[in-house]
Amino acid sequence: MKPILVFGTSSDAGKTSIVMALCRIFSDLGVRVAPFKAQNVSNNSSVTIEGREISRAQCFQAEAARVEPSYLFNPVLLKSHGSGGVQVVVNGLVHKNQGIADYYDELDTLKIHVKNAFSQLLTDYELVIAEGAGSPVELNLLHKDLSNTFIAETFEPRIILVADIERGGVFASIYGTLELLAPEIRQNVIGVIINKFRGDRRFFDEGEKIIREQFGVPVLGVLPFLPLNIDMEDSQSLQNYTQRRNVVKLKIAVIATPRLSNYNDLDVLMADDELDVTLIHHFQMLSDFDLILLAGSKSVISDLRWLKEQGLFAEIKKFEKVIFGICGGYQMLCETLNDFEGLESDTPSFESGFGLIADTVTYQQPKILKRGNYFAFGFDVKGYEIHCGQLARYTLFYESEKISGTHIHGIFDNNEFRTAYFKKLNPAYNGFNYAAYREETINAFTNMVRENLDLTTLL
């Protein structure tokens, strides 16, 4: 099968979720399908079975495709580093930390890795569905565009253009994108998907006719707005979470530091209708909450200093109830944090932590990348580790009456552990099956896409 490439008229148009749904649709048809994104820019990553690091978005799409995630799905991953720099992850392993200009100087080498990964997937799978990045017609960046132009020119996939109607200006964004595409790429556009439509679908019949007759491209579907509260692509998408609240048993304050990462750990909490989750972006009193959660961070010491500047450090330290830390948040709870090599910042750094765990953290290479089964907090759990910071004593987890933490991402995805932990805080807490919820959410979104998509034309 010819590969498919999903373009967007803008960032956050819905490319990630549509690729996810297409992966599930083709998987349901018995097709062995793989997701792909040449270059992703995200601090939200996960670990594959090969012990490699890729974007959470491609792991999510692989879950929908019912295939094991691989570093081939996301050969280049950029994570923020220092002041305006990036950590470049190539084929799932840290390549180097560098400035943007230096990164662009290495694009020809990176193109080889991208081409090799995509070519291998074409051999291993019946269908590859690739996700573009941002807009494919940023004219000043076309020669630096790995995810859109390079894939479109090198492999000549069938292209679907996704437009976010909620932003406004949907006709201009579609027309402008089509007109600015190079002719050899434009000829492979098979249709447009109008995404995030609210209201009566019949009101867009005339719009569909305009796009078809005046722009010369069919509308493959008009998708109604449906929030997808799992595996958000980036920190901006956190604003799109819609919590399910029933009878709230616990109020949780999640400290949303500037370099927050791996916030997919919040998915299960947001989905739990017994929990009220509040993201704390600046100073506020925390005494009304039952639990403070310190989540992951791409630059732990920088975020720790931000907490002190905001006054949140002192507010958290005097908190009399329960605190839980995950990965970077776990490290913050220790006495000292030592980044002698400047692995997470521009310069070597040292900072005192909360001192709630009698341990020290040292940042060192190689980065720990593990995924699998663990025994922690008295439970068998599944999860993954992705960190340079290492504790001297409590390498995996720590637990006391009020303070707990772990390096295991996905710890709360484990039903047995999560239920037992929250029941200690409130015996009335019941819990729910998160894996079943994820599957139901994926299927519900996919069914919505399937019902509103012209599958005949697509197939």
C-alpha positions as CSV (number, residue, x, y, z in Angstrom):
1,M,0.0,0.0,0.0
2,K,1.1,3.5,-0.7
3,P,2.0,5.3,2.6
4,I,-0.2,8.1,3.9
5,L,1.1,11.4,5.2
6,V,-1.2,13.6,7.3
7,F,-0.5,17.3,7.0
8,G,-2.0,20.0,9.1
9,T,-2.8,23.6,8.2
10,S,-1.4,24.6,11.6
11,S,-0.1,23.2,14.8
12,D,-2.7,21.4,17.0
13,A,-5.0,20.9,14.0
14,G,-5.5,17.3,15.2
15,K,-2.9,15.4,13.2
16,T,-1.8,13.2,16.1
17,S,-5.3,12.0,17.0
18,I,-6.3,11.5,13.4
19,V,-3.3,9.4,12.7
20,M,-4.1,7.4,15.8
21,A,-7.7,6.8,14.6
22,L,-6.5,5.9,11.1
23,C,-4.1,3.4,12.7
24,R,-7.0,1.7,14.6
25,I,-9.3,1.8,11.5
26,F,-6.7,0.0,9.3
27,S,-5.8,-2.4,12.1
28,D,-9.5,-3.3,12.4
29,L,-9.4,-4.0,8.7
30,G,-6.6,-6.5,9.3
31,V,-3.9,-4.3,7.9
32,R,-0.5,-4.4,9.7
33,V,0.0,-0.6,10.1
34,A,2.8,1.5,11.7
35,P,2.7,5.1,12.7
36,F,5.6,7.4,11.9
37,K,6.9,11.0,12.6
38,A,10.3,11.9,11.3
39,Q,11.0,14.6,13.8
40,N,9.0,15.4,16.9
41,V,9.5,18.2,19.3
42,S,8.3,17.1,22.7
43,N,9.4,16.6,26.3
44,N,6.8,13.9,26.6
45,S,8.5,10.7,25.7
46,S,8.4,7.0,26.5
47,V,10.7,3.9,26.3
48,T,10.3,1.2,23.7
49,I,11.0,-2.5,24.3
50,E,14.4,-1.9,22.6
51,G,15.4,0.4,25.4
52,R,15.1,3.5,23.2
53,E,13.3,6.8,23.7
54,I,10.5,8.1,21.4
55,S,7.7,10.6,21.6
56,R,4.6,9.5,23.6
57,A,2.5,10.5,20.6
58,Q,4.0,7.7,18.5
59,C,3.6,5.2,21.3
60,F,0.0,6.2,21.6
61,Q,-0.5,5.7,17.8
62,A,1.3,2.3,18.0
63,E,-1.2,1.3,20.8
64,A,-4.1,2.1,18.5
65,A,-2.4,0.2,15.7
66,R,-1.9,-2.8,18.1
67,V,1.8,-3.0,17.4
68,E,4.8,-2.7,19.6
69,P,6.4,0.8,19.7
70,S,9.8,1.1,18.0
71,Y,12.4,3.8,17.7
72,L,11.8,3.5,14.0
73,F,8.5,5.3,14.5
74,N,10.2,8.5,15.6
75,P,13.9,8.6,14.5
76,V,14.5,12.2,15.6
77,L,13.2,13.6,18.8
78,L,14.0,17.1,20.1
79,K,13.7,17.9,23.8
80,S,14.3,21.3,25.3
81,H,17.7,21.9,26.9
82,G,19.0,24.9,28.7
83,S,18.3,28.4,27.3
84,G,17.0,27.9,23.8
85,G,19.0,24.7,23.1
86,V,17.8,21.2,22.4
87,Q,18.7,17.7,23.3
88,V,18.8,15.7,20.1
89,V,17.6,12.1,20.3
90,V,18.5,10.0,17.2
91,N,17.1,6.5,16.8
92,G,16.0,6.6,20.4
93,L,19.3,7.4,22.0
94,V,20.7,10.8,23.1
95,H,22.9,12.2,20.3
96,K,24.0,15.5,21.8
97,N,22.8,18.8,23.3
98,Q,23.2,21.7,20.9
99,G,21.8,25.0,19.7
100,I,19.2,25.2,17.0
101,A,21.7,26.5,14.4
102,D,24.1,23.6,15.0
103,Y,21.2,21.2,14.8
104,Y,20.2,22.5,11.4
105,D,23.8,22.2,10.3
106,E,23.4,18.4,10.8
107,L,20.2,18.0,8.9
108,D,21.7,16.1,6.0
109,T,23.0,13.4,8.4
110,L,19.6,13.3,10.1
111,K,17.8,12.9,6.8
112,I,19.7,9.6,6.3
113,H,18.4,8.3,9.6
114,V,14.9,9.4,8.8
115,K,15.0,7.8,5.3
116,N,16.4,4.5,6.7
117,A,13.7,4.3,9.4
118,F,10.9,5.0,7.0
119,S,12.3,2.6,4.4
120,Q,12.6,-0.2,7.0
121,L,8.9,0.4,8.1
122,L,7.8,0.1,4.5
123,T,9.4,-3.3,4.4
124,D,8.1,-4.5,7.8
125,Y,4.5,-3.2,7.6
126,E,1.8,-3.2,5.0
127,L,1.0,0.4,5.6
128,V,2.8,3.4,7.1
129,I,0.8,6.4,8.3
130,A,3.1,9.4,8.8
131,E,2.3,12.5,10.8
132,G,3.6,15.9,9.6
133,A,4.6,18.7,11.9
134,G,3.1,22.2,12.3
135,S,2.3,23.6,8.8
136,P,3.9,22.1,5.7
137,V,4.3,25.5,4.1
138,E,6.5,27.5,6.4
139,L,8.4,28.8,3.4
140,N,11.5,30.0,5.2
141,L,11.9,26.5,6.7
142,L,11.0,24.1,3.8
143,H,14.6,23.1,3.3
144,K,14.9,22.3,7.0
145,D,11.5,20.4,7.2
146,L,12.1,16.7,8.0
147,S,8.5,15.7,8.8
148,N,6.6,17.3,5.9
149,T,8.6,18.3,2.8
150,F,11.3,15.7,3.1
151,I,8.9,12.7,3.6
152,A,6.5,14.1,0.9
153,E,9.3,14.5,-1.7
154,T,11.3,11.4,-0.9
155,F,8.5,8.8,-0.6
156,E,5.6,10.4,-2.5
157,P,2.9,9.3,-0.1
158,R,-0.8,10.0,-0.5
159,I,-1.4,13.2,1.5
160,I,-4.4,14.1,3.7
161,L,-4.7,17.8,4.8
162,V,-6.3,18.4,8.3
163,A,-7.8,21.8,9.1
164,D,-9.0,23.0,12.5
165,I,-12.3,24.8,11.9
166,E,-12.5,25.9,15.6
167,R,-9.6,28.3,15.0
168,G,-11.6,30.3,12.4
169,G,-10.4,31.1,8.9
170,V,-10.6,27.5,7.8
171,F,-11.1,28.3,4.1
172,A,-8.1,30.6,4.0
173,S,-5.9,28.1,5.8
174,I,-6.8,25.3,3.4
175,Y,-6.5,27.5,0.2
176,G,-3.3,29.0,1.4
177,T,-1.7,25.7,2.2
178,L,-2.7,24.1,-1.1
179,E,-1.5,27.1,-3.1
180,L,1.9,27.2,-1.3
181,L,2.6,23.5,-1.7
182,A,5.1,22.6,-4.4
183,P,3.2,21.2,-7.4
184,E,4.8,17.7,-7.1
185,I,3.6,17.6,-3.5
186,R,0.2,19.2,-4.2
187,Q,-0.7,16.5,-6.8
188,N,-0.6,13.8,-4.1
189,V,-3.1,15.5,-1.8
190,I,-6.1,13.2,-1.9
191,G,-8.5,15.2,0.3
192,V,-9.1,17.5,3.3
193,I,-10.5,16.6,6.7
194,I,-12.3,19.4,8.6
195,N,-11.6,18.8,12.2
196,K,-13.2,20.0,15.5
197,F,-16.6,21.0,14.0
198,R,-19.3,22.1,16.4
199,G,-23.0,22.4,15.7
200,D,-25.2,21.1,12.9
201,R,-23.2,19.3,10.2
202,R,-25.6,20.5,7.5
203,F,-24.4,24.1,7.9
204,F,-21.1,23.0,6.3
205,D,-22.6,21.5,3.1
206,E,-22.0,24.7,1.2
207,G,-18.4,24.9,2.6
208,E,-17.7,21.4,1.4
209,K,-18.9,22.3,-2.0
210,I,-16.7,25.4,-2.1
211,I,-13.6,23.4,-1.1
212,R,-14.4,20.7,-3.7
213,E,-15.3,23.0,-6.6
214,Q,-13.1,26.1,-6.0
215,F,-10.1,24.5,-4.4
216,G,-10.2,21.3,-6.5
217,V,-9.9,18.9,-3.6
218,P,-12.5,16.6,-2.0
219,V,-13.5,16.8,1.7
220,L,-12.9,13.4,3.1
221,G,-14.8,14.1,6.3
222,V,-16.1,16.7,8.7
223,L,-15.3,15.5,12.2
224,P,-17.2,16.8,15.2
225,F,-15.3,18.1,18.2
226,L,-14.6,15.3,20.6
227,P,-12.0,15.8,23.5
228,L,-9.4,13.1,23.7
229,N,-8.0,13.1,27.2
230,I,-5.1,10.7,26.8
231,D,-1.5,11.2,25.6
232,M,-1.7,14.8,24.8
233,E,1.0,15.8,22.3
234,D,2.5,18.9,24.1
235,S,2.1,21.0,27.2
236,Q,-0.2,23.4,25.4
237,S,-2.6,20.5,24.9
238,L,-3.0,20.2,28.7
239,Q,-5.5,23.1,28.4
240,N,-7.7,20.7,26.4
241,Y,-8.2,18.2,29.2
242,T,-11.8,17.7,30.2
243,Q,-12.1,16.1,33.6
244,R,-14.7,13.6,34.5
245,R,-16.0,14.4,38.0
246,N,-18.6,12.4,39.9
247,V,-18.4,12.4,43.7
248,V,-14.9,13.8,44.4
249,K,-13.0,11.9,47.0
250,L,-9.6,13.6,46.7
251,K,-8.3,17.0,45.6
252,I,-4.9,16.8,43.9
253,A,-2.6,19.8,43.2
254,V,-0.3,19.0,40.3
255,I,2.6,21.5,40.2
256,A,2.9,22.5,36.6
257,T,6.5,23.7,36.4
258,P,7.7,25.5,33.2
259,R,9.7,22.4,32.0
260,L,7.0,19.9,32.9
261,S,7.5,16.6,31.0
262,N,5.9,13.2,30.7
263,Y,2.6,14.7,31.8
264,N,0.9,11.6,30.4
265,D,1.3,10.5,34.0
266,L,-1.7,12.9,34.6
267,D,-4.0,11.1,32.1
268,V,-5.2,8.5,34.6
269,L,-5.8,11.1,37.3
270,M,-7.8,13.4,34.9
271,A,-9.8,10.4,33.8
272,D,-10.7,9.4,37.3
273,D,-14.1,10.8,38.2
274,E,-13.4,10.5,42.0
275,L,-10.4,12.9,41.7
276,D,-10.4,16.7,41.3
277,V,-7.0,17.6,39.6
278,T,-5.8,21.2,39.6
279,L,-2.8,22.4,37.6
280,I,-0.8,24.9,39.7
281,H,1.0,27.3,37.3
282,H,1.9,30.0,39.9
283,F,1.8,30.6,43.6
284,Q,-1.3,29.8,45.5
285,M,-2.2,28.4,48.9
286,L,-2.2,24.6,48.8
287,S,-3.7,23.8,52.3
288,D,-7.1,22.9,50.8
289,F,-5.7,20.0,48.8
290,D,-5.4,16.4,49.9
291,L,-2.3,15.6,47.9
292,I,0.5,17.4,46.1
293,L,1.9,15.7,43.0
294,L,5.3,16.8,41.7
295,A,5.6,15.4,38.2
296,G,8.5,15.0,35.7
297,S,10.7,17.8,34.5
298,K,13.1,18.1,31.6
299,S,15.4,20.3,33.7
300,V,14.8,19.5,37.4
301,I,17.2,22.0,39.0
302,S,15.8,24.9,36.9
303,D,12.2,24.0,37.8
304,L,13.3,23.6,41.5
305,R,14.7,27.2,41.4
306,W,11.4,28.3,39.7
307,L,9.5,26.9,42.7
308,K,11.6,28.9,45.1
309,E,11.2,32.1,43.1
310,Q,7.4,31.6,42.9
311,G,7.1,31.0,46.7
312,L,5.7,27.5,45.9
313,F,8.8,25.8,47.4
314,A,8.0,27.2,50.9
315,E,4.3,26.5,50.4
316,I,5.0,22.8,49.5
317,K,7.5,22.3,52.3
318,K,5.0,23.4,55.0
319,F,2.2,21.2,53.5
320,E,1.0,18.9,56.2
321,K,-0.7,16.2,54.2
322,V,0.7,13.9,51.5
323,I,3.2,14.5,48.7
324,F,4.1,12.2,45.8
325,G,6.9,12.8,43.3
326,I,7.4,11.1,39.9
327,C,10.9,11.1,38.3
328,G,12.0,14.8,38.4
329,G,9.5,15.5,41.1
330,Y,10.8,12.5,43.1
331,Q,14.4,14.0,42.8
332,M,13.2,17.4,44.0
333,L,12.1,15.8,47.3
334,C,15.8,14.8,48.1
335,E,18.3,16.8,50.0
336,T,20.7,17.9,47.2
337,L,20.7,17.7,43.5
338,N,24.1,17.7,41.7
339,D,24.4,18.2,37.9
340,F,28.2,18.5,37.8
341,E,28.3,18.0,34.0
342,G,25.5,20.3,33.1
343,L,23.5,17.4,31.6
344,E,20.1,19.2,32.1
345,S,21.2,22.8,31.8
346,D,23.7,25.1,30.1
347,T,26.2,25.0,33.0
348,P,27.1,22.7,35.9
349,S,24.5,23.2,38.6
350,F,23.9,22.4,42.3
351,E,20.7,23.0,44.3
352,S,19.2,22.0,47.6
353,G,16.0,20.1,47.4
354,F,13.0,19.8,49.8
355,G,15.1,17.6,52.1
356,L,12.0,15.3,52.6
357,I,14.0,12.2,51.5
358,A,17.4,11.6,53.0
359,D,19.2,11.1,49.8
360,T,21.3,12.9,47.1
361,V,20.7,13.1,43.4
362,T,23.6,13.0,40.9
363,Y,23.0,13.6,37.2
364,Q,25.2,11.3,35.0
365,Q,25.4,9.5,31.7
366,P,24.2,7.3,30.2
367,K,20.5,8.2,30.6
368,I,18.6,5.4,32.2
369,L,16.0,4.0,29.7
370,K,14.1,1.0,31.0
371,R,10.7,-0.4,30.5
372,G,9.0,-3.4,32.0
373,N,7.8,-4.9,35.3
374,Y,8.8,-3.6,38.7
375,F,8.2,-4.4,42.3
376,A,7.5,-1.1,44.1
377,F,5.4,0.0,47.1
378,G,4.6,-3.7,47.7
379,F,3.0,-4.2,44.3
380,D,3.9,-5.7,40.9
381,V,3.6,-2.7,38.5
382,K,4.3,-1.9,34.9
383,G,6.0,1.3,33.8
384,Y,9.2,2.8,32.4
385,E,12.2,4.9,33.5
386,I,13.7,7.8,31.6
387,H,16.2,9.9,33.7
388,C,19.8,11.0,34.1
389,G,19.3,11.8,37.8
390,Q,20.2,8.9,40.1
391,L,19.5,8.6,43.8
392,A,22.3,7.2,46.0
393,R,20.0,5.2,48.3
394,Y,16.4,5.0,47.0
395,T,17.2,4.3,43.3
396,L,13.7,3.2,42.3
397,F,11.1,4.4,44.9
398,Y,10.7,5.7,48.4
399,E,7.8,5.5,50.8
400,S,7.0,7.0,54.2
401,E,3.8,8.0,56.0
402,K,3.5,11.3,54.1
403,I,6.2,11.3,51.5
404,S,6.4,8.9,48.5
405,G,8.1,9.0,45.1
406,T,9.4,6.9,42.3
407,H,11.3,7.0,39.0
408,I,8.6,4.8,37.4
409,H,6.5,6.6,34.9
410,G,3.0,5.2,34.6
411,I,2.9,4.2,38.2
412,F,-0.7,5.3,38.6
413,D,-1.8,3.5,35.5
414,N,-1.6,0.3,37.6
415,N,-5.1,-0.2,39.0
416,E,-4.1,-2.2,42.1
417,F,-1.5,0.2,43.3
418,R,-3.5,3.3,42.5
419,T,-6.6,2.0,44.3
420,A,-4.6,1.0,47.4
421,Y,-2.7,4.3,47.5
422,F,-5.7,6.5,47.3
423,K,-7.8,4.4,49.6
424,K,-5.2,5.1,52.3
425,L,-5.9,8.8,51.8
426,N,-9.7,8.3,51.7
427,P,-11.2,4.8,52.4
428,A,-14.3,5.8,50.4
429,Y,-12.2,5.9,47.2
430,N,-13.3,3.0,44.8
431,G,-11.0,3.2,41.8
432,F,-11.6,2.2,38.1
433,N,-10.0,0.1,35.3
434,Y,-7.8,2.5,33.5
435,A,-6.7,0.2,30.7
436,A,-10.3,-0.5,29.8
437,Y,-11.0,3.3,29.9
438,R,-8.1,3.9,27.4
439,E,-9.4,1.2,25.1
440,E,-12.9,2.6,25.3
441,T,-11.6,6.2,24.6
442,I,-9.5,5.1,21.6
443,N,-12.5,3.1,20.2
444,A,-15.0,6.0,20.8
445,F,-12.8,8.5,19.0
446,T,-12.0,6.0,16.2
447,N,-15.7,5.3,15.7
448,M,-16.4,9.0,15.5
449,V,-13.8,9.4,12.8
450,R,-15.0,6.2,11.0
451,E,-18.6,7.4,10.9
452,N,-17.7,10.9,9.5
453,L,-14.9,9.9,7.1
454,D,-15.3,8.9,3.4
455,L,-13.5,5.6,3.9
456,T,-14.4,4.5,0.3
457,T,-12.4,7.3,-1.2
458,L,-9.6,6.8,1.4
459,L,-9.3,3.1,0.7
